[in-house]
Amino acid sequence: MLRLQRCRNCQAAIHYPRRWCPKCWSTDLDHFDARGTGVVITYTIVHQSPFEAFDAYTPYVLAIVQLDEGPTMLTNIVGPGAMEVAIGDPVEVRFEKRNGWTVIPQFERARSKD
């Protein structure tokens, strides 16, 4: 489950986590379960890895997703059809386990409900 911060004062959803609300500056914050869905607002396909350790992962899609709750998140688009991603595509969160204990939120293009 994707969890986000929320300001109890103004109800703004917040990402990345902070000590105060970037909208009203309140420190009265809590967390909630987000839907884990959103849309791609921009992306790039990385063909040349920044470091040798990432060579095996290229090409990959780096995107900014606007979550349905409002905040944006820098993430990867993974799964079937990732290389065909387009601005405006609906996406759903998927979690990738790394190093045996770290969990990274990634997004996959949403499947049609037809």
C-alpha positions as CSV (number, residue, x, y, z in Angstrom):
1,M,0.0,0.0,0.0
2,L,1.3,3.4,-0.9
3,R,1.2,5.8,2.1
4,L,1.3,9.6,1.9
5,Q,1.4,12.3,4.4
6,R,-1.7,14.6,4.9
7,C,-2.0,17.9,6.7
8,R,-4.7,17.7,9.4
9,N,-5.1,21.5,9.2
10,C,-5.7,22.0,5.4
11,Q,-6.1,18.4,4.2
12,A,-3.3,18.7,1.6
13,A,-1.7,15.4,0.5
14,I,2.1,15.7,0.8
15,H,4.9,13.9,-1.0
16,Y,7.8,13.8,-0.2
17,P,7.4,13.5,3.6
18,R,8.2,16.7,5.5
19,R,8.0,18.1,9.0
20,W,5.5,20.8,8.0
21,C,2.8,21.3,5.4
22,P,4.2,23.1,2.3
23,K,0.7,24.7,1.8
24,C,-0.2,26.1,5.2
25,W,3.0,25.4,7.3
26,S,1.1,23.4,9.9
27,T,3.1,20.7,11.7
28,D,-0.1,18.7,12.5
29,L,0.5,15.9,10.0
30,D,-0.5,12.2,9.7
31,H,-0.4,9.4,7.1
32,F,-3.1,7.8,5.0
33,D,-3.4,5.0,2.4
34,A,-3.3,6.5,-1.1
35,R,-5.1,4.9,-4.0
36,G,-1.7,4.2,-5.7
37,T,-3.0,5.6,-9.1
38,G,-2.2,8.6,-11.1
39,V,-1.2,9.9,-14.6
40,V,2.2,10.4,-16.3
41,I,2.8,14.1,-16.7
42,T,6.3,13.8,-18.2
43,Y,8.9,11.1,-18.9
44,T,12.2,10.3,-20.5
45,I,13.6,7.0,-21.7
46,V,17.2,6.6,-20.3
47,H,19.4,4.7,-22.8
48,Q,22.8,5.5,-21.3
49,S,23.2,4.6,-17.7
50,P,24.7,7.2,-15.3
51,F,26.9,4.6,-13.7
52,E,28.3,1.3,-14.8
53,A,26.2,-0.4,-12.1
54,F,23.0,0.6,-13.9
55,D,24.1,-0.7,-17.3
56,A,22.0,-3.9,-17.0
57,Y,18.8,-1.7,-16.4
58,T,19.0,0.4,-19.6
59,P,16.8,1.4,-21.3
60,Y,14.4,2.4,-18.6
61,V,11.6,4.9,-18.2
62,L,12.0,7.7,-15.7
63,A,8.8,9.7,-15.2
64,I,7.0,12.2,-13.1
65,V,3.6,10.9,-12.0
66,Q,0.8,13.0,-10.6
67,L,-1.0,11.0,-8.0
68,D,-4.8,11.1,-7.9
69,E,-4.4,12.7,-4.5
70,G,-2.5,15.7,-6.0
71,P,1.3,15.4,-5.3
72,T,3.8,14.4,-7.9
73,M,6.3,11.6,-7.6
74,L,9.6,10.9,-9.5
75,T,9.5,7.2,-10.4
76,N,10.1,4.5,-13.0
77,I,7.5,3.1,-15.3
78,V,7.9,-0.7,-15.4
79,G,6.1,-3.7,-16.7
80,P,4.4,-4.5,-20.0
81,G,4.4,-1.6,-22.5
82,A,6.6,0.6,-20.4
83,M,8.6,1.8,-23.4
84,E,5.3,2.8,-25.1
85,V,4.4,5.2,-22.3
86,A,2.8,8.5,-23.2
87,I,2.0,11.7,-21.3
88,G,-1.5,11.3,-19.8
89,D,-1.3,7.5,-19.5
90,P,-3.0,6.3,-16.3
91,V,-0.7,4.3,-14.0
92,E,-0.9,2.1,-10.9
93,V,1.8,1.6,-8.2
94,R,3.8,-1.7,-8.0
95,F,6.4,-2.4,-5.4
96,E,9.8,-3.7,-6.2
97,K,11.8,-5.4,-3.4
98,R,15.5,-4.7,-3.5
99,N,18.4,-5.9,-1.3
100,G,16.0,-8.3,0.5
101,W,14.3,-5.6,2.6
102,T,14.1,-2.3,0.7
103,V,10.8,-1.7,-1.2
104,I,10.6,0.9,-4.0
105,P,7.3,2.2,-5.4
106,Q,7.3,1.9,-9.2
107,F,4.4,2.5,-11.6
108,E,3.0,0.4,-14.4
109,R,0.6,1.5,-17.1
110,A,-2.9,0.8,-16.0
111,R,-4.6,-2.0,-17.8
112,S,-7.8,-1.2,-19.6
113,K,-11.0,-2.2,-17.6
114,D,-12.8,-3.1,-20.9
